[in-house]
Amino acid sequence: MGFFSGKKAVVTGAGSGIGRALALKLADAGCHVAVTDVREERLPGVVEELEKRGVKARGYRVDHSSWEQVRDFADRLHDEWGVPDILCCNAGVGLGARFLETSLEDWEWVLGVNLWGTIYTLHAFVPGMVERRSGSILITASDAGLVAIPGMAAYQTSKYGVVGLGETLRMELYEHNVRVSILCPGYVNTNIIRDGRIYLCNSTGRSSRPEVERFYATRGVDPVKVAEAGLRALERDQGLSLVPWIHFGPQYVLKRVSPELYFKLFRFLWRKGVIHRVFGARP
């Protein structure tokens, strides 16, 4: 039997994109899978795809920024399936905006889903894993949680927090035989831009959302590749997985080798409008 065969997995934010790909790959590997999404209409199709693979599947509408909803979901799942063997904290939203364009409501929204949603989900499921003394956790962060790029301060704050949380838990939970891996995708062709908030403008003064969507659709990798990397990280107990490495790996290395050079370079690129043009936005 393989590492995943017969195990029970939870994947949050699995109605589309990376979450959906993770759920399907886990099912292909033999896991029974429970999925959540805030968009209830996306769940039946995913559950049907999972069941076609011969595994048990459940779908739950959950807003992971709400502790009450996460707690109720966890209670239901514990009653129906017991403590999961694998927990994929994947639910997340995107926000593209300069700091001065980001309202407090926007900050609360992105931190509520990306950071607090991860904290709530871990708070609901980790104690059961610790008590059982086994479990594997995959936290979907982002390469934006490792290196800073101007124009998405709130999003990066949420992802830096997620990375720090995952790294700490990877050390703390080891003695309880609970493994933690952190998945850091680069540009991925998912709904995160279409469902997210974009306040950057193009050269005409209109929203650059169409340009950003086009960038992710044409240059973003297939979420299946990200999911495959996630399953490898789980199976190999890999701490940090950057996928694809070429998107942000060189920046990550540069920042670790010379943080001051990294900041000087990206301040220059921001001042010259190079970063803006990559995403179809104006300086």
ChimeraX commands (.cxc) that place a marker at each C-alpha (Angstrom):
marker #1 position 0.00,0.00,0.00 radius 0.5
marker #1 position 1.14,3.52,-0.78 radius 0.5
marker #1 position 1.48,6.43,1.62 radius 0.5
marker #1 position -1.98,7.81,0.79 radius 0.5
marker #1 position -3.99,4.63,0.27 radius 0.5
marker #1 position -7.07,4.41,2.51 radius 0.5
marker #1 position -6.37,7.65,4.37 radius 0.5
marker #1 position -8.93,10.37,5.08 radius 0.5
marker #1 position -8.05,13.82,3.76 radius 0.5
marker #1 position -9.51,17.30,4.13 radius 0.5
marker #1 position -8.89,19.95,1.47 radius 0.5
marker #1 position -10.16,23.48,2.08 radius 0.5
marker #1 position -10.95,25.86,-0.75 radius 0.5
marker #1 position -11.28,22.90,-3.12 radius 0.5
marker #1 position -14.05,24.18,-5.39 radius 0.5
marker #1 position -11.51,25.10,-8.06 radius 0.5
marker #1 position -7.83,25.69,-8.75 radius 0.5
marker #1 position -5.12,24.25,-6.54 radius 0.5
marker #1 position -7.59,22.91,-3.97 radius 0.5
marker #1 position -9.58,20.99,-6.56 radius 0.5
marker #1 position -6.37,19.61,-8.07 radius 0.5
marker #1 position -5.12,18.54,-4.63 radius 0.5
marker #1 position -8.40,16.78,-3.87 radius 0.5
marker #1 position -8.41,14.89,-7.17 radius 0.5
marker #1 position -4.75,13.89,-6.86 radius 0.5
marker #1 position -5.35,12.63,-3.32 radius 0.5
marker #1 position -8.30,10.59,-4.58 radius 0.5
marker #1 position -6.18,9.18,-7.41 radius 0.5
marker #1 position -3.68,8.11,-4.74 radius 0.5
marker #1 position -6.39,6.29,-2.77 radius 0.5
marker #1 position -7.56,8.87,-0.21 radius 0.5
marker #1 position -11.12,9.48,0.86 radius 0.5
marker #1 position -11.57,13.23,0.57 radius 0.5
marker #1 position -13.73,15.89,2.23 radius 0.5
marker #1 position -13.69,19.26,0.47 radius 0.5
marker #1 position -14.85,22.74,1.41 radius 0.5
marker #1 position -15.48,25.95,-0.48 radius 0.5
marker #1 position -17.23,29.24,0.22 radius 0.5
marker #1 position -18.90,28.92,-3.21 radius 0.5
marker #1 position -21.37,26.11,-2.57 radius 0.5
marker #1 position -22.26,25.73,-6.25 radius 0.5
marker #1 position -18.73,24.52,-6.98 radius 0.5
marker #1 position -18.85,21.59,-4.57 radius 0.5
marker #1 position -21.19,19.05,-6.25 radius 0.5
marker #1 position -19.03,18.80,-9.37 radius 0.5
marker #1 position -15.86,18.22,-7.35 radius 0.5
marker #1 position -17.54,15.61,-5.14 radius 0.5
marker #1 position -18.83,13.82,-8.23 radius 0.5
marker #1 position -15.35,13.76,-9.75 radius 0.5
marker #1 position -13.95,12.35,-6.52 radius 0.5
marker #1 position -16.58,9.62,-6.26 radius 0.5
marker #1 position -15.90,8.56,-9.86 radius 0.5
marker #1 position -12.41,7.67,-8.65 radius 0.5
marker #1 position -13.89,5.08,-6.28 radius 0.5
marker #1 position -13.34,6.91,-2.99 radius 0.5
marker #1 position -15.67,8.34,-0.38 radius 0.5
marker #1 position -16.22,12.07,-0.75 radius 0.5
marker #1 position -18.04,14.86,1.07 radius 0.5
marker #1 position -18.55,18.52,0.29 radius 0.5
marker #1 position -19.16,21.30,2.82 radius 0.5
marker #1 position -19.88,24.98,2.31 radius 0.5
marker #1 position -17.51,26.78,4.70 radius 0.5
marker #1 position -16.36,30.37,5.03 radius 0.5
marker #1 position -12.96,29.78,6.61 radius 0.5
marker #1 position -12.72,33.37,7.85 radius 0.5
marker #1 position -15.48,32.47,10.35 radius 0.5
marker #1 position -14.42,30.48,13.42 radius 0.5
marker #1 position -18.03,29.42,14.00 radius 0.5
marker #1 position -18.30,27.91,10.52 radius 0.5
marker #1 position -14.91,26.19,10.74 radius 0.5
marker #1 position -15.73,24.81,14.19 radius 0.5
marker #1 position -19.12,23.50,13.04 radius 0.5
marker #1 position -17.54,21.91,9.97 radius 0.5
marker #1 position -14.86,20.23,12.07 radius 0.5
marker #1 position -17.45,18.92,14.53 radius 0.5
marker #1 position -19.50,17.42,11.68 radius 0.5
marker #1 position -16.47,15.84,10.06 radius 0.5
marker #1 position -15.20,14.38,13.32 radius 0.5
marker #1 position -18.64,12.85,13.89 radius 0.5
marker #1 position -18.87,11.44,10.36 radius 0.5
marker #1 position -15.24,10.48,9.60 radius 0.5
marker #1 position -13.21,10.90,12.76 radius 0.5
marker #1 position -9.86,12.68,12.81 radius 0.5
marker #1 position -8.45,13.14,9.28 radius 0.5
marker #1 position -5.06,11.72,8.40 radius 0.5
marker #1 position -4.22,14.54,5.99 radius 0.5
marker #1 position -5.19,18.20,6.29 radius 0.5
marker #1 position -4.64,20.57,3.36 radius 0.5
marker #1 position -5.16,24.19,4.46 radius 0.5
marker #1 position -5.60,25.68,1.03 radius 0.5
marker #1 position -8.46,28.20,1.12 radius 0.5
marker #1 position -7.25,31.64,0.05 radius 0.5
marker #1 position -8.07,34.86,-1.78 radius 0.5
marker #1 position -6.05,37.34,-3.81 radius 0.5
marker #1 position -5.65,41.10,-3.51 radius 0.5
marker #1 position -3.60,43.31,-5.81 radius 0.5
marker #1 position -3.17,46.88,-4.55 radius 0.5
marker #1 position -0.63,49.36,-3.29 radius 0.5
marker #1 position -0.71,49.99,0.45 radius 0.5
marker #1 position -2.37,53.41,0.00 radius 0.5
marker #1 position -5.10,51.84,-2.15 radius 0.5
marker #1 position -5.93,49.13,0.40 radius 0.5
marker #1 position -8.77,49.86,2.81 radius 0.5
marker #1 position -8.99,48.39,6.29 radius 0.5
marker #1 position -11.93,46.32,5.07 radius 0.5
marker #1 position -9.68,44.84,2.39 radius 0.5
marker #1 position -7.02,44.07,5.02 radius 0.5
marker #1 position -9.60,42.34,7.21 radius 0.5
marker #1 position -10.90,40.34,4.25 radius 0.5
marker #1 position -7.58,39.00,2.99 radius 0.5
marker #1 position -6.15,38.35,6.47 radius 0.5
marker #1 position -9.45,36.81,7.53 radius 0.5
marker #1 position -9.38,34.18,4.80 radius 0.5
marker #1 position -5.68,33.59,4.22 radius 0.5
marker #1 position -4.24,33.85,7.71 radius 0.5
marker #1 position -7.08,33.51,10.20 radius 0.5
marker #1 position -8.73,30.87,8.01 radius 0.5
marker #1 position -5.58,28.77,8.25 radius 0.5
marker #1 position -5.31,29.37,12.00 radius 0.5
marker #1 position -8.96,28.41,12.55 radius 0.5
marker #1 position -8.63,25.23,10.48 radius 0.5
marker #1 position -5.47,24.15,12.27 radius 0.5
marker #1 position -7.01,24.98,15.64 radius 0.5
marker #1 position -9.97,22.73,14.81 radius 0.5
marker #1 position -8.04,19.68,13.58 radius 0.5
marker #1 position -4.51,19.63,15.00 radius 0.5
marker #1 position -5.49,18.65,18.58 radius 0.5
marker #1 position -7.06,15.42,17.29 radius 0.5
marker #1 position -3.94,14.59,15.30 radius 0.5
marker #1 position -1.73,15.27,18.33 radius 0.5
marker #1 position -3.91,13.07,20.53 radius 0.5
marker #1 position -3.77,10.27,17.96 radius 0.5
marker #1 position -0.04,10.92,17.43 radius 0.5
marker #1 position -0.16,10.93,13.65 radius 0.5
marker #1 position -1.06,13.23,10.81 radius 0.5
marker #1 position 0.21,15.17,7.82 radius 0.5
marker #1 position -0.53,18.83,7.15 radius 0.5
marker #1 position -0.02,20.77,3.91 radius 0.5
marker #1 position -0.35,24.55,4.14 radius 0.5
marker #1 position -0.75,26.39,0.84 radius 0.5
marker #1 position 1.15,29.64,1.24 radius 0.5
marker #1 position 2.72,31.37,-1.75 radius 0.5
marker #1 position 6.07,32.42,-3.12 radius 0.5
marker #1 position 4.75,35.85,-2.08 radius 0.5
marker #1 position 5.21,34.61,1.48 radius 0.5
marker #1 position 8.95,34.27,0.88 radius 0.5
marker #1 position 9.91,37.33,-1.17 radius 0.5
marker #1 position 8.37,40.79,-1.31 radius 0.5
marker #1 position 7.05,42.36,-4.50 radius 0.5
marker #1 position 5.50,45.85,-4.45 radius 0.5
marker #1 position 1.80,46.14,-5.19 radius 0.5
marker #1 position 0.30,43.51,-2.92 radius 0.5
marker #1 position 1.18,44.41,0.65 radius 0.5
marker #1 position -1.93,42.93,2.28 radius 0.5
marker #1 position -1.73,39.65,0.37 radius 0.5
marker #1 position 1.95,39.27,1.13 radius 0.5
marker #1 position 1.41,40.04,4.81 radius 0.5
marker #1 position -1.11,37.20,4.98 radius 0.5
marker #1 position 1.20,34.77,3.22 radius 0.5
marker #1 position 4.29,35.72,5.22 radius 0.5
marker #1 position 2.19,34.94,8.30 radius 0.5
marker #1 position 1.15,31.58,6.90 radius 0.5
marker #1 position 4.75,30.64,6.11 radius 0.5
marker #1 position 5.89,31.59,9.62 radius 0.5
marker #1 position 3.04,29.63,11.16 radius 0.5
marker #1 position 3.84,26.55,9.10 radius 0.5
marker #1 position 7.56,26.68,9.85 radius 0.5
marker #1 position 6.90,26.96,13.58 radius 0.5
marker #1 position 4.41,24.09,13.59 radius 0.5
marker #1 position 6.81,21.94,11.59 radius 0.5
marker #1 position 9.15,22.11,14.59 radius 0.5
marker #1 position 6.58,22.05,17.41 radius 0.5
marker #1 position 4.47,19.15,16.12 radius 0.5
marker #1 position 7.36,16.85,15.20 radius 0.5
marker #1 position 7.45,15.34,18.70 radius 0.5
marker #1 position 3.78,14.38,18.26 radius 0.5
marker #1 position 4.46,12.62,14.93 radius 0.5
marker #1 position 2.48,15.27,13.04 radius 0.5
marker #1 position 4.29,16.44,9.92 radius 0.5
marker #1 position 3.89,19.89,8.36 radius 0.5
marker #1 position 4.80,20.93,4.82 radius 0.5
marker #1 position 4.46,24.37,3.23 radius 0.5
marker #1 position 3.51,24.72,-0.43 radius 0.5
marker #1 position 4.62,27.97,-2.10 radius 0.5
marker #1 position 3.20,28.26,-5.63 radius 0.5
marker #1 position 4.24,30.96,-8.06 radius 0.5
marker #1 position 1.96,32.10,-10.89 radius 0.5
marker #1 position -0.84,29.55,-11.28 radius 0.5
marker #1 position -3.76,29.60,-13.71 radius 0.5
marker #1 position -6.64,29.54,-11.21 radius 0.5
marker #1 position -9.68,31.61,-10.20 radius 0.5
marker #1 position -7.74,33.57,-7.57 radius 0.5
marker #1 position -7.53,36.67,-9.79 radius 0.5
marker #1 position -11.08,36.37,-11.14 radius 0.5
marker #1 position -12.45,35.91,-7.62 radius 0.5
marker #1 position -10.06,38.40,-6.01 radius 0.5
marker #1 position -9.79,42.16,-5.71 radius 0.5
marker #1 position -7.58,44.14,-8.08 radius 0.5
marker #1 position -7.17,47.89,-7.56 radius 0.5
marker #1 position -4.22,48.44,-9.88 radius 0.5
marker #1 position -4.92,50.46,-13.04 radius 0.5
marker #1 position -3.59,50.20,-16.60 radius 0.5
marker #1 position -2.19,53.00,-18.76 radius 0.5
marker #1 position -5.71,54.27,-19.61 radius 0.5
marker #1 position -6.66,54.63,-15.96 radius 0.5
marker #1 position -9.00,51.66,-16.04 radius 0.5
marker #1 position -8.71,48.56,-13.89 radius 0.5
marker #1 position -5.82,46.34,-14.94 radius 0.5
marker #1 position -7.80,43.22,-13.95 radius 0.5
marker #1 position -8.08,42.02,-17.60 radius 0.5
marker #1 position -4.32,42.35,-18.05 radius 0.5
marker #1 position -3.57,40.58,-14.77 radius 0.5
marker #1 position -6.03,37.79,-15.61 radius 0.5
marker #1 position -4.38,37.40,-19.01 radius 0.5
marker #1 position -0.94,37.26,-17.40 radius 0.5
marker #1 position -1.96,34.44,-15.06 radius 0.5
marker #1 position -3.85,32.59,-17.80 radius 0.5
marker #1 position -0.93,32.67,-20.25 radius 0.5
marker #1 position 2.06,32.43,-17.88 radius 0.5
marker #1 position 0.55,30.58,-14.95 radius 0.5
marker #1 position 1.21,26.88,-14.56 radius 0.5
marker #1 position -1.48,24.23,-14.45 radius 0.5
marker #1 position -2.69,23.74,-10.83 radius 0.5
marker #1 position -2.21,20.00,-11.35 radius 0.5
marker #1 position 1.57,20.57,-11.31 radius 0.5
marker #1 position 1.24,22.40,-8.00 radius 0.5
marker #1 position -0.90,19.60,-6.57 radius 0.5
marker #1 position 1.65,16.99,-7.61 radius 0.5
marker #1 position 4.34,18.97,-5.80 radius 0.5
marker #1 position 2.07,19.14,-2.75 radius 0.5
marker #1 position 1.61,15.39,-2.63 radius 0.5
marker #1 position 5.36,14.87,-2.98 radius 0.5
marker #1 position 5.93,17.24,-0.07 radius 0.5
marker #1 position 3.45,15.32,2.07 radius 0.5
marker #1 position 4.89,11.92,1.23 radius 0.5
marker #1 position 8.52,12.98,1.65 radius 0.5
marker #1 position 7.93,15.22,4.67 radius 0.5
marker #1 position 9.36,18.14,2.71 radius 0.5
marker #1 position 9.36,21.39,4.67 radius 0.5
marker #1 position 9.16,23.93,1.86 radius 0.5
marker #1 position 8.11,23.39,-1.75 radius 0.5
marker #1 position 8.52,26.22,-4.31 radius 0.5
marker #1 position 6.66,25.37,-7.52 radius 0.5
marker #1 position 7.59,26.14,-10.17 radius 0.5
marker #1 position 11.00,27.08,-8.83 radius 0.5
marker #1 position 11.82,29.34,-11.78 radius 0.5
marker #1 position 9.05,31.82,-10.91 radius 0.5
marker #1 position 10.46,32.98,-7.59 radius 0.5
marker #1 position 13.33,30.62,-6.73 radius 0.5
marker #1 position 16.08,32.95,-8.04 radius 0.5
marker #1 position 14.58,35.87,-6.08 radius 0.5
marker #1 position 14.39,33.72,-2.95 radius 0.5
marker #1 position 18.06,32.76,-3.29 radius 0.5
marker #1 position 19.10,36.38,-3.91 radius 0.5
marker #1 position 17.18,37.58,-0.86 radius 0.5
marker #1 position 18.77,34.93,1.36 radius 0.5
marker #1 position 22.28,35.64,0.04 radius 0.5
marker #1 position 22.03,39.45,0.07 radius 0.5
marker #1 position 18.83,41.00,1.44 radius 0.5
marker #1 position 20.13,44.53,0.86 radius 0.5
marker #1 position 20.90,43.85,-2.80 radius 0.5
marker #1 position 17.43,42.34,-3.21 radius 0.5
marker #1 position 15.74,45.44,-1.79 radius 0.5
marker #1 position 17.86,47.80,-3.88 radius 0.5
marker #1 position 17.08,45.87,-7.05 radius 0.5
marker #1 position 13.32,45.78,-6.51 radius 0.5
marker #1 position 13.12,49.39,-5.39 radius 0.5
marker #1 position 14.83,50.27,-8.67 radius 0.5
marker #1 position 12.50,48.06,-10.73 radius 0.5
marker #1 position 9.46,49.52,-8.97 radius 0.5
marker #1 position 10.64,53.11,-9.46 radius 0.5
marker #1 position 11.29,52.46,-13.17 radius 0.5
marker #1 position 7.86,50.89,-13.67 radius 0.5
marker #1 position 9.23,47.50,-14.73 radius 0.5
marker #1 position 7.16,45.52,-12.23 radius 0.5
marker #1 position 4.01,47.44,-13.19 radius 0.5
marker #1 position 4.43,46.65,-16.87 radius 0.5
marker #1 position 4.80,42.92,-16.21 radius 0.5
marker #1 position 1.25,42.89,-14.84 radius 0.5
marker #1 position -0.20,45.44,-17.25 radius 0.5
marker #1 position -0.46,48.22,-14.64 radius 0.5
marker #1 position 0.74,51.81,-14.68 radius 0.5
marker #1 position 3.37,53.25,-12.32 radius 0.5
marker link #1:1,2 radius 0.2
marker link #1:2,3 radius 0.2
marker link #1:3,4 radius 0.2
marker link #1:4,5 radius 0.2
marker link #1:5,6 radius 0.2
marker link #1:6,7 radius 0.2
marker link #1:7,8 radius 0.2
marker link #1:8,9 radius 0.2
marker link #1:9,10 radius 0.2
marker link #1:10,11 radius 0.2
marker link #1:11,12 radius 0.2
marker link #1:12,13 radius 0.2
marker link #1:13,14 radius 0.2
marker link #1:14,15 radius 0.2
marker link #1:15,16 radius 0.2
marker link #1:16,17 radius 0.2
marker link #1:17,18 radius 0.2
marker link #1:18,19 radius 0.2
marker link #1:19,20 radius 0.2
marker link #1:20,21 radius 0.2
marker link #1:21,22 radius 0.2
marker link #1:22,23 radius 0.2
marker link #1:23,24 radius 0.2
marker link #1:24,25 radius 0.2
marker link #1:25,26 radius 0.2
marker link #1:26,27 radius 0.2
marker link #1:27,28 radius 0.2
marker link #1:28,29 radius 0.2
marker link #1:29,30 radius 0.2
marker link #1:30,31 radius 0.2
marker link #1:31,32 radius 0.2
marker link #1:32,33 radius 0.2
marker link #1:33,34 radius 0.2
marker link #1:34,35 radius 0.2
marker link #1:35,36 radius 0.2
marker link #1:36,37 radius 0.2
marker link #1:37,38 radius 0.2
marker link #1:38,39 radius 0.2
marker link #1:39,40 radius 0.2
marker link #1:40,41 radius 0.2
marker link #1:41,42 radius 0.2
marker link #1:42,43 radius 0.2
marker link #1:43,44 radius 0.2
marker link #1:44,45 radius 0.2
marker link #1:45,46 radius 0.2
marker link #1:46,47 radius 0.2
marker link #1:47,48 radius 0.2
marker link #1:48,49 radius 0.2
marker link #1:49,50 radius 0.2
marker link #1:50,51 radius 0.2
marker link #1:51,52 radius 0.2
marker link #1:52,53 radius 0.2
marker link #1:53,54 radius 0.2
marker link #1:54,55 radius 0.2
marker link #1:55,56 radius 0.2
marker link #1:56,57 radius 0.2
marker link #1:57,58 radius 0.2
marker link #1:58,59 radius 0.2
marker link #1:59,60 radius 0.2
marker link #1:60,61 radius 0.2
marker link #1:61,62 radius 0.2
marker link #1:62,63 radius 0.2
marker link #1:63,64 radius 0.2
marker link #1:64,65 radius 0.2
marker link #1:65,66 radius 0.2
marker link #1:66,67 radius 0.2
marker link #1:67,68 radius 0.2
marker link #1:68,69 radius 0.2
marker link #1:69,70 radius 0.2
marker link #1:70,71 radius 0.2
marker link #1:71,72 radius 0.2
marker link #1:72,73 radius 0.2
marker link #1:73,74 radius 0.2
marker link #1:74,75 radius 0.2
marker link #1:75,76 radius 0.2
marker link #1:76,77 radius 0.2
marker link #1:77,78 radius 0.2
marker link #1:78,79 radius 0.2
marker link #1:79,80 radius 0.2
marker link #1:80,81 radius 0.2
marker link #1:81,82 radius 0.2
marker link #1:82,83 radius 0.2
marker link #1:83,84 radius 0.2
marker link #1:84,85 radius 0.2
marker link #1:85,86 radius 0.2
marker link #1:86,87 radius 0.2
marker link #1:87,88 radius 0.2
marker link #1:88,89 radius 0.2
marker link #1:89,90 radius 0.2
marker link #1:90,91 radius 0.2
marker link #1:91,92 radius 0.2
marker link #1:92,93 radius 0.2
marker link #1:93,94 radius 0.2
marker link #1:94,95 radius 0.2
marker link #1:95,96 radius 0.2
marker link #1:96,97 radius 0.2
marker link #1:97,98 radius 0.2
marker link #1:98,99 radius 0.2
marker link #1:99,100 radius 0.2
marker link #1:100,101 radius 0.2
marker link #1:101,102 radius 0.2
marker link #1:102,103 radius 0.2
marker link #1:103,104 radius 0.2
marker link #1:104,105 radius 0.2
marker link #1:105,106 radius 0.2
marker link #1:106,107 radius 0.2
marker link #1:107,108 radius 0.2
marker link #1:108,109 radius 0.2
marker link #1:109,110 radius 0.2
marker link #1:110,111 radius 0.2
marker link #1:111,112 radius 0.2
marker link #1:112,113 radius 0.2
marker link #1:113,114 radius 0.2
marker link #1:114,115 radius 0.2
marker link #1:115,116 radius 0.2
marker link #1:116,117 radius 0.2
marker link #1:117,118 radius 0.2
marker link #1:118,119 radius 0.2
marker link #1:119,120 radius 0.2
marker link #1:120,121 radius 0.2
marker link #1:121,122 radius 0.2
marker link #1:122,123 radius 0.2
marker link #1:123,124 radius 0.2
marker link #1:124,125 radius 0.2
marker link #1:125,126 radius 0.2
marker link #1:126,127 radius 0.2
marker link #1:127,128 radius 0.2
marker link #1:128,129 radius 0.2
marker link #1:129,130 radius 0.2
marker link #1:130,131 radius 0.2
marker link #1:131,132 radius 0.2
marker link #1:132,133 radius 0.2
marker link #1:133,134 radius 0.2
marker link #1:134,135 radius 0.2
marker link #1:135,136 radius 0.2
marker link #1:136,137 radius 0.2
marker link #1:137,138 radius 0.2
marker link #1:138,139 radius 0.2
marker link #1:139,140 radius 0.2
marker link #1:140,141 radius 0.2
marker link #1:141,142 radius 0.2
marker link #1:142,143 radius 0.2
marker link #1:143,144 radius 0.2
marker link #1:144,145 radius 0.2
marker link #1:145,146 radius 0.2
marker link #1:146,147 radius 0.2
marker link #1:147,148 radius 0.2
marker link #1:148,149 radius 0.2
marker link #1:149,150 radius 0.2
marker link #1:150,151 radius 0.2
marker link #1:151,152 radius 0.2
marker link #1:152,153 radius 0.2
marker link #1:153,154 radius 0.2
marker link #1:154,155 radius 0.2
marker link #1:155,156 radius 0.2
marker link #1:156,157 radius 0.2
marker link #1:157,158 radius 0.2
marker link #1:158,159 radius 0.2
marker link #1:159,160 radius 0.2
marker link #1:160,161 radius 0.2
marker link #1:161,162 radius 0.2
marker link #1:162,163 radius 0.2
marker link #1:163,164 radius 0.2
marker link #1:164,165 radius 0.2
marker link #1:165,166 radius 0.2
marker link #1:166,167 radius 0.2
marker link #1:167,168 radius 0.2
marker link #1:168,169 radius 0.2
marker link #1:169,170 radius 0.2
marker link #1:170,171 radius 0.2
marker link #1:171,172 radius 0.2
marker link #1:172,173 radius 0.2
marker link #1:173,174 radius 0.2
marker link #1:174,175 radius 0.2
marker link #1:175,176 radius 0.2
marker link #1:176,177 radius 0.2
marker link #1:177,178 radius 0.2
marker link #1:178,179 radius 0.2
marker link #1:179,180 radius 0.2
marker link #1:180,181 radius 0.2
marker link #1:181,182 radius 0.2
marker link #1:182,183 radius 0.2
marker link #1:183,184 radius 0.2
marker link #1:184,185 radius 0.2
marker link #1:185,186 radius 0.2
marker link #1:186,187 radius 0.2
marker link #1:187,188 radius 0.2
marker link #1:188,189 radius 0.2
marker link #1:189,190 radius 0.2
marker link #1:190,191 radius 0.2
marker link #1:191,192 radius 0.2
marker link #1:192,193 radius 0.2
marker link #1:193,194 radius 0.2
marker link #1:194,195 radius 0.2
marker link #1:195,196 radius 0.2
marker link #1:196,197 radius 0.2
marker link #1:197,198 radius 0.2
marker link #1:198,199 radius 0.2
marker link #1:199,200 radius 0.2
marker link #1:200,201 radius 0.2
marker link #1:201,202 radius 0.2
marker link #1:202,203 radius 0.2
marker link #1:203,204 radius 0.2
marker link #1:204,205 radius 0.2
marker link #1:205,206 radius 0.2
marker link #1:206,207 radius 0.2
marker link #1:207,208 radius 0.2
marker link #1:208,209 radius 0.2
marker link #1:209,210 radius 0.2
marker link #1:210,211 radius 0.2
marker link #1:211,212 radius 0.2
marker link #1:212,213 radius 0.2
marker link #1:213,214 radius 0.2
marker link #1:214,215 radius 0.2
marker link #1:215,216 radius 0.2
marker link #1:216,217 radius 0.2
marker link #1:217,218 radius 0.2
marker link #1:218,219 radius 0.2
marker link #1:219,220 radius 0.2
marker link #1:220,221 radius 0.2
marker link #1:221,222 radius 0.2
marker link #1:222,223 radius 0.2
marker link #1:223,224 radius 0.2
marker link #1:224,225 radius 0.2
marker link #1:225,226 radius 0.2
marker link #1:226,227 radius 0.2
marker link #1:227,228 radius 0.2
marker link #1:228,229 radius 0.2
marker link #1:229,230 radius 0.2
marker link #1:230,231 radius 0.2
marker link #1:231,232 radius 0.2
marker link #1:232,233 radius 0.2
marker link #1:233,234 radius 0.2
marker link #1:234,235 radius 0.2
marker link #1:235,236 radius 0.2
marker link #1:236,237 radius 0.2
marker link #1:237,238 radius 0.2
marker link #1:238,239 radius 0.2
marker link #1:239,240 radius 0.2
marker link #1:240,241 radius 0.2
marker link #1:241,242 radius 0.2
marker link #1:242,243 radius 0.2
marker link #1:243,244 radius 0.2
marker link #1:244,245 radius 0.2
marker link #1:245,246 radius 0.2
marker link #1:246,247 radius 0.2
marker link #1:247,248 radius 0.2
marker link #1:248,249 radius 0.2
marker link #1:249,250 radius 0.2
marker link #1:250,251 radius 0.2
marker link #1:251,252 radius 0.2
marker link #1:252,253 radius 0.2
marker link #1:253,254 radius 0.2
marker link #1:254,255 radius 0.2
marker link #1:255,256 radius 0.2
marker link #1:256,257 radius 0.2
marker link #1:257,258 radius 0.2
marker link #1:258,259 radius 0.2
marker link #1:259,260 radius 0.2
marker link #1:260,261 radius 0.2
marker link #1:261,262 radius 0.2
marker link #1:262,263 radius 0.2
marker link #1:263,264 radius 0.2
marker link #1:264,265 radius 0.2
marker link #1:265,266 radius 0.2
marker link #1:266,267 radius 0.2
marker link #1:267,268 radius 0.2
marker link #1:268,269 radius 0.2
marker link #1:269,270 radius 0.2
marker link #1:270,271 radius 0.2
marker link #1:271,272 radius 0.2
marker link #1:272,273 radius 0.2
marker link #1:273,274 radius 0.2
marker link #1:274,275 radius 0.2
marker link #1:275,276 radius 0.2
marker link #1:276,277 radius 0.2
marker link #1:277,278 radius 0.2
marker link #1:278,279 radius 0.2
marker link #1:279,280 radius 0.2
marker link #1:280,281 radius 0.2
marker link #1:281,282 radius 0.2
marker link #1:282,283 radius 0.2
view
